């Protein structure tokens, strides 16, 4: 199938208007006839060559100029999208400078995946995208996020596998062959067209019309659900730094530094990204730096155990190669700048860690942590009050407590005092025949006299002695 591309369609690509926090993700590979990397011989076929396409492979090929060939073998299901003035001619003889005629085969593009971070480029504006001023991002955010504008180059075609862990891949808009699709129904109609079926294939569907990020502090990318699939396409290299770091959303450990920023209402991610670029990245010593900045959500735990919420933070990933020394220097500069100007930037605190093993103490307070702890305590208090009210109204009954042994009485306590430490009766020693049982005392006349016998009185309350010197009948103490 041959399709002619109008120039007016190509110009529509340049009408895109950037919005706050909008990023553009551009697909790198193409299936252009003129791209030498698409041919197995490393060059596009010329007048003496045979151009061969695999018969059973689907392909959509963009042709930008005119080509002369000896022969062309076409696939069963495919298309050529012809730019204005382009076409093919059959060579009548030897083309000068073409060399000896060979068969050149078009490479298979069936395995190129939407979720492969290596196949995307990120830019903050369309102008940066066209000028090659690309941004570095962690792997999850290199792939188009739900708020991004996706761009396929105007003068090109492609074939991409859009299989993912979800039935649909939401994005803000898609630009194909210079036409912008931001309406779901219109894009679905394109996907069902012959070109759409050849360019997009796989188990999922790309959907457009998702609203842009309306939060100036940034939004969640939404690709964490595809983290495993994304990382399956990434090959991590070996590292030599002392303490490699693993940024949130990245597939591989890195040598460099990570700055964590805590922010308040009024923080603007895009403005802060521009500040870092104009103040720091323009310096000669930081020319080799790769810096990625994004909003991430860290899980928070009550008392370090119970998860109760997530805390939004700004993650700044700084890379410079194997050593990470320059990255650490930039991280220190960023923290110093925040200590001096954080109030004006609506930043409450910042800290960094580097692959050299060094780190900084957090400057400023972690507002998210404080709010989280207070929120957790309030929840616990509310639960206690609710349970108390329900118990009082009889809606909830408290479980019966096990019976406690009764408190022993004084009498039983006295009895227990007769029990020894080992559980037996308390040992009172030996009986004194002279004291305990006076009735058993021998009656020896004249030995003690009659006074002695009468001086000892045994009653129910105890044993009493009578003092013969004291006369109980005598009441006059002055006598």
C-alpha angles and dihedrals in degrees: 000000000000123000127187117219118216121222091227090063092053092054092057090074092070093056093076111121119208120233132198114292091000116141127194120223115196124197110233107199122072138182096226119152092223095052105104092202088067092066127075093226092055093246137073113258118262137200097295096045136089114232111212129191121191107260097221098041123096115226141168111205126192116212115198103176142015120288135191118211139176091219140342125207111203131208123247092243117028146099142221116217106205121207117220108289096010127122147123133274130189113239115240093199145342114332111220113246094013096103124210116343114260136170110255117194125210111234122246114254097182095110098055107118131205090219094057107109092201090067097060137074123202128210135169095223138017089248091057089048091055093043094049095246097146129179126229116234138172113265096262092053096043087070111072112281125213093264098046133108110233118213129195109188114267098231096046146068130213148179119227134177107226097187113140143154091272134055093243137029109215120208135160097245143339126217116203124176089346095308119117118219115196097145118085097215094048093049092047088055090053092049090056092052121096091256093047093051091050096046099043123042137153142079098298135058129229112231126195134197097070109150118250123253108283096186113094090207090060137259137252111271094221096218097110089097088064095043095116094047091047093050092048088068094050125087113204120214127221117265133212102193121115099244115014116208130220112210120208109268095017124116099209137046113251141201110236136061140297122211117199115204125196114203142187134216110300097039113139117204096195093050092049091049089054091047091055091049096049097042105034115011093054090063115104094234090058099047092108094052123119109201127186123184128188145146114258134178118229119198115246125211129203109236087351092289115063116064111219110155147344127258121219115230137168113242117203112191114196122190131175106161134278104335103044092207095125090045091055091050091053091046090055090049091052092051091048090050090051092051089054101038106017094110092059091045094050090243116143099188148340141198136177141204127196137200089246088072097252124121141170134241113251113267111214129005129302099238092183093056093048092048090047094052092047090048091051093050091049090052091052092049091048091051092051091050093048092050090048092052092047092050092049092051092047095244091118122033121208114232114258114261120231114263113265119220112261120255109262118247123241091253093053089046089057090049091049090054086068089065118090129226092265094049099261130107117296113260111238095186122236130331117258107216090196095054115019096044110029091169088070093057111117116253103230108171115232095008097099100359127227092291093067095056093048094046093073119072123186115201137165091263096051146285120313131191123214115222107218091201091061118069111204091202092057111094101166106092093178094062 
